[in-house]
Amino acid sequence: MAAYLTRRPEKALTAQAVKNAAQPGKYFDGHGLFLRVDANGSKFWVQRITIRGKRCELGLGSPALVSLAEARAAALENRKIARAGGDPLQSKREALAVLSFEQAARKVHELHLPTWRNEKHARDFIISLETYAFPKLGKLRVADVTTADVLGVLMPIWTEKAETARRVRQRIGSVMKWAIAQGWRQDNPAENIDKALPKVDKSQIHRKALPYAEVPKCLDAVAASRAGLATKLALEFLVLTAARSGEVREARWDEIDLKAKVWEISAQRMKMKRPHRVPLSPRAVAILREAEALGGRDGFVFPGTKPGRPLSDMTLSKLVKELGFEADVHGFRTSFRTWAQERTNFPREVAEAALAHLSGDAVERAYARSDVFEKRREMMDAWAGHVAGGSAEIVKLARG
C-alpha cells in the first residue's frame, strides 16, 4: 500500500484533510499516528509505536467516531506510557475490563454471600440496589460513578425512606470500596456527602412499635385471623420472648429444652455474635407444644410453606399490617422494653439482657458476667401475663 504522504512533523494533518482523504494509503501525522484509508473507502486511525522494545501498530478507531484531536491525544498518551516502560495495550485492556456498577454490585453480592447471617440480609442487599441504584447507576462504569450520581439516587428517598436510604448508601459504598481494592478508582463517592443531604429526624429511622397496652389486642386479632398456624404461633412466640424475627423464624428444635424451659440460641445466629439463653414462660412452652404438630421435633420450629424452609419475614410483617396495626415486627421488642421500664421495677440490666443487648461499659461487663437468667425468667413470666391481658399493676421483682 503506497504512502501518499510521507512522515511529517507533529500535526501534519488537518480535519479537512482527514475528511477529504479518499485515495487508499497512509496519511501520517505525528507521534506515529496515521490515517489508513482502505480500498473500500474505510478509514481507521492507527499508531505505529515501540512498546518495550517491540514495534507494533495500535488501532485507535474510525474518524467517524474519533476526531483528529482525539486521535492525537490518544497517540500522545500511548507514547508517554510506552516511554515510561508501560504497555498502552495492557492499560487499554484494563480500562475495558472495568465493570459497570451493576456488574460490580452483583460481584460484591456474590462474594459476600457466605458471610451474611441469613438469606434475608443477602436478598435485601441486592434488591435494594436493584430498586434504587441500578436505574441511575447500573450502566455506568463503576470507575465513572460520581458523588453527584450517588446523590441522585439518595435524594428522592433520603427523608421519606430514611432507613432504606441509609442502607442503600451503605451498600453503594461497599461496592465502591471493592472497586477501590481492584484499582479502578481512588475514592468512595458514597462517603463525605453528609453536607449535601438534608438532615433527617432520627425518630424516622426507628421501627414502628405498638404501645405495650395494645399488644394483647394485637395478639387476639392474630389468633382470630385466617393466617396459617405456623405464622400465628411464631408471631406470638416472638412477642413473648422479645426476640428478633430471624431468631424466631429460624429457630430449630435442637435449640429448645422443653423440660428446662430454655431456648438456647448459638452465637452464630445472634446479631451480637454472642450465645443467648431465653427463659420460656408457660405460654411460650405451650406454643412450642402446639408447634410440634406442624412437623414433629425435627428441623425448624415454625416451618414455612416450602419444605425445609423457615417462615419469611414478610409473612409476619404482612399479617400485622393486614390486621390494621401500624407496627413493625421488630417493634414488639420496643413494646416489651417500654413495658419493663414503665410497669415494672426490674433493673435496667435485666431488661437489656432479655433483648440480648450489651449493658454497661467494657470494665463493668468484665466483672458482671452473669446473664441474670433467673431474674429474666421472672420478668418474662410477668410479660406473658401482660400479653395475656393480665393486671395493669406495677410488677415487682420478687425478693428471695
N, C-alpha and C positions, 0 to 999 in steps of 0.2 A: 504494500500500500504506500503510495507516494506521499511525501510530506509537502504540502503546498505552501506551508510557512515554516521556515527553519526556526531553530531555537532563538528566542529573542529575550531581551531583558524583561524584568518583572512588569506585569500589567501590559503586555503587548497587545492583548485582545481588547475589544470594546463590546458593549452589549449589542450594538447594531451589527458588528461583525459576526457575532455568535448567531444572531437571528438570520443573517443573510447566508451563512455558510451552507452550501448545498453540495459542493463537489466532494466526493469521497476523499478522505485523507485525515491528517492530524494537524490541528491548528494549535500551536504552542503559546503558552502564556508565561508564567514564572513559577518557581518552586516545583518544577517538574510537572506542572499542570498542563493538560492539553485537552482540546475538544476533539473527539473522534467522530467522524461522520462516515457511516457505512454506506454501502452501495444502494441499500434500500431506503436511504434517507434518514435512518435512525441516528440520533445524536446522543453521545454519552460523554460525561466528564471522566477523565482518567488522570491519575497522578503516578508518574514514574518516580520511585523513591528507593533508597537503600535502607533496609531495616536489619540492624545487627550484622552488617557485612554482606547481606544478601539483597541483590537488586530485584525489585518486583514492581508490579503495577496494581494500584488500588482504584476500584470503581467508586465514583462519588455521586452517581446519579445522573438523571436526564436534565438537560437545560429547561425542559418544560416544568420541572419541579424544583430544580436547584439553579438559582440565578448565578451569574458570573461572580458577583460579590460573595455569595455564599460558598461557591466552589473555591474561591481564593482563600477565604477564611479557613475552610476545612483543610486545604492543602498546607497552609501555613502552620496550623495546629499540628497536623500529622508530622510535618518536618521537625517541629520543636520536640515532639515526643521521641522521634527517631534519633535526633541528635543527642538527646539526653540518655539514650540507651534503652528507651522503651519500645513498645510494639504497638503502633496505631491499630493494627488488625485486632490484637487482643483487647485493646481498650474499646474498640467498636463492638466486639462480641460481648464484652461485659455490659456495655450500655444496653444492648439489645436484650440481654438476659434479665434485666431488672423487671420484676413482676409488676403487674397492676396492683392497686390497693386491694381489690377483691381477691386476686390470686394470693397475695401476701397474707391477707387475713385468714383465708381458708388454710393456708400452710401453717400459720401460727395456731389456729384451732386444732389442726391435726396433731401438731407437736405437743400441745398441752393436754390432749385427751386423757393420757394416763394419769395426769396429776390432779384433775378435778375431783372433788369429793363425791359427786354423783352425776348422773346423766343430765339432770335438770340444769346444773350450772354450765355444763358443756353446751347444751342446747340453747340456753339463754344467750351465751356469748355470741354465737353465730347468728341467731335470729335477730337480736337487737341490731347488729351491724347490717344485716340484710334489709331490715326495715328502715333504718335511719341513715346509715352511712353509705351503703353501696349506690343508692340512686344518685348521689352527688360525687362520691369519691371513687366508686368502683372501677371505672375505666381509666382513671388517672394512674400514671406510673407512680409507684409508692415513693420514688425519689422526687417527684414533682409536686406532691401534696404540700400546700402552704397553710399557714396559720389561718388565713382568710377562708380557705376551703373548709377547715375544721369548724370555724365559727359559723359557716353557712349551714353545717349540719346541726350544730348545737343550739343556735339562737332560736329557732322555731319551737323548741321543746324545753328550753332552759328553765323557764318559770312555770310553765303549765305541767310539765312532767319532770320535776326536779330530780327525783331519784333515778329515773330512766336516763335522763341526760347525763347525770354524773357517771353512770355506768358505761354509757356509750363513749364518753370522753376517755374514761379509763381504758376501755378496750381498744379504741383508736390508738391511744398511747402505747399499748402493748405491741400493736402491730408495728408502730414506728420504732420502738426500741429494738425489735427484731431486725428491721431494715437497717438500723444503725450498725448492729452487730455484723450484718452482711457487707458493710462497707458501702452501702448505696446512698447514704445520706449522713450528715453530721449532726443534725438537730432533731428535736421532737416537737413538731408543731402543736401537739396537744397540751404541752406544758406552757407555763408562763402566759396564759391568756386570761387570767382571772380579771384583770382590769378592764378587759374588753367585754366581759359578760356581766349582766345585771346581777345585783345582789338578790339572793333568794332567802326567803324566810325559812329558817331551819325547820320550823314546825311542819313545813310542807313535805319534808323528807320522811318524817315519822310515819309508820304504818298506822292505818286507822284501827282504833280499838273501841270495843263496846264498853260503856260504863259497867263496872262489875255487877251492879244491881240488875242489869238486863241480860246477863249471861244465862241465868236459869230459863228465862223466857225463850232465848235463842235455842237452847238445847231441847226444850219442849217442842219447838217448831221443827227441829231436825228430826226428833223421834217420830213426829206425826207426818213427816214428809214421805214421798214415794221413792226416796233415794234408796240405793242398794244397802243391804245390811252392813257390808264391809265399810261403806262410806260413813254411815251413821255411827257405827262403833268407833271407827278411827277418829272421827271428829270429837266425840265425847271423851275418848281416851286422851286426846291431845289437850283438851281443856283441863281435865282432871290432873294431868301430870305436868302441865305448864311446859311441855316440851316443844321443840321446833317441829315444823311439818315434816321435814325429811327424816328426822329421828323416829317419828311415829310411823310414817308410811313405809319405811324400810326396816322396821323392827322385825326381828326374827325370833322364832320360838326358842332357839338356844340361848337367847339373852334373858329369858324370863324364868324366874324361880317362883312358881305359884305358892309353894309351901312356905317359903320365907317371905313372900310378898315383896319381891325386889325385882326390878328391871335393871340390868347392868349393860350399859352401852360402852362399846370399846372406844378408845381414843381416836381411832381412825375415822369413826363416824361422827365425832363431835367437832363443832366449829373451832373450839379452842385446842383441839388435839389432846385433850385430857380425858381419861375414863370418867364416867359419870354413873352414879347409882341413883335410882329413883325409887323411893318408897311407894308402894302401891296401896291405895285406900281400899276398903272393902268393895266399893262400887267399881274401882278400876279392875280388881280381881274378877268381879262378876262379868265385866265386859270381856275379859280375856276368856272366861269360860264359854261365853256365847260365841266368841270368835273361833273357838276350837271346831265348831260345826261348819266353818267355812272351808276347811281343808285339812283338818287334823293338825297335829302338832309338828308340822314339818314345813320349812320354808318361811315365807312371810306371814306375819300375824294377821295383816289386813291385805290379802291379795287383791290385785287388780282384775280387770275383766280378761286380760290376756294371761294365759298360763305362765307361771314363773315370773310374773312382773308385779311390782307393787302398785298401789293406787297412784294416780298422778296428782301433783299439787293442784292443778287446775280443777280437778274433781271436787276437792274440799272447798276451794275458794268460790267456785261457781255455785255450790249448794247454799252457802251462807248468803251470797248476793241475791240469789233467786228467791230466798225466803224473806227478802226485804230488809236485811240487816247490813248497814253500811260499816262493814268491818273487814279487815284482812285477817286471814287465819293466824298469821304471826301476832296479830294484835291481842289475841287471848292471853299471851304472856304478860302484856301490859295490864290487862284487866286483873289478872292474878296479882301482879306486883302492887297495883294501886290498892286492891282489897287488903293485902297484907299490911300495907303501910297505914291505911285509914281505919281498918276494922279489927286489927289485932295488935298485940304488944310483942309479937315475935321480933327478936333482934334483926337488924338490917342484914347481918351476915348470913342469917338463916334463910331469909328470902332470896338473897343473891345466890346462895349455894343451890337453892332449888332451881334457879334459872341457869345453873352452870356458869355463872359469872365469877370472875376473879374479884375478891374483895380485899381492900386494904393495899398498902404498898408492898414492895418486894420483901422488906425486912419483916413486916408483920406476917406475911404469908409463910416466911421461912420458919417461923415459930408456931403459927397456928395451922397445923397440918390436918386437923380433923375436918371431915366433910359434914359435921353436925347432923349426921344421918337420923338419929332418933328424934331430935328436935324437928327435923324436917318431916318425919313421919307424922308427928302430931299436927304440924301445920297443914300437911296435905290432906289429912283426915278432916280438919276443920274446913278447908277449902271445898272438899267434896260435899260437906254438909251445906255450905252456902250454895253451891251449884245445884244441889237437890232442892233448894228453896227453904233452907233452914232459917234459924233465928237470925235477926239482924243485930243481936247483941255483940258487944266487943268480945272477941275471942282472946282469952288469956293463956299464956304459956303455963303449963302445969308445973308446979314446984315439987320436986321429988328428992 
